[in-house]
Amino acid sequence: MVNKLELVEHVAEATETSKAAAAAAIDAVIDGITLALKKGEEVRLVGFGTFSVKKRAAGKGRNPATGEEIKIPASTSARFKPGATLKAELNKTK
């Protein structure tokens, strides 16, 4: 697993910038994606993938312990679909 600090270090090294500048750039990208998704827009990064919003309607469920019917509220979540370049890179043989 790679955490944000390790990603910042990688970006700083790859772009020959400071860790502070790399962290600011990563934060700006994340903020931009978040704002677009909050507006219900898709974010397409060609070759990497597409971030989108998925809405799920409210429904009913059952509490498995008691069998009591419960209401499941409507929700919104983010989805990511990898692009062709990313898929190909992940499936390369070493």
BELNORPE-V165227 format. One record per backbone hydrogen bond with DSSP energy under -0.5 kcal/mol. NH is the residue of the N-H (numbers start at 1). CO is the residue of the C=O. If there is no record, write none. Layout:
# BELNORPE-V165227
nh = {NH	NH}
co = {CO	CO}
This chain:
# BELNORPE-V165227
nh = {7	8	9	10	11	12	13	14	15	16	17	22	23	24	25	26	27	28	29	30	31	32	33	34	35	36	37	38	39	40	41	43	44	45	45	46	48	49	50	51	52	54	56	59	61	63	64	67	70	72	73	75	77	79	81	82	83	86	87	88	89	90	91	92}
co = {3	4	5	6	7	8	9	10	11	12	12	18	19	20	21	22	23	24	25	26	27	28	29	30	31	32	33	34	35	37	36	51	42	43	49	44	45	45	81	43	79	77	75	72	70	68	62	63	61	59	71	56	54	52	50	80	48	47	83	84	85	86	87	89}
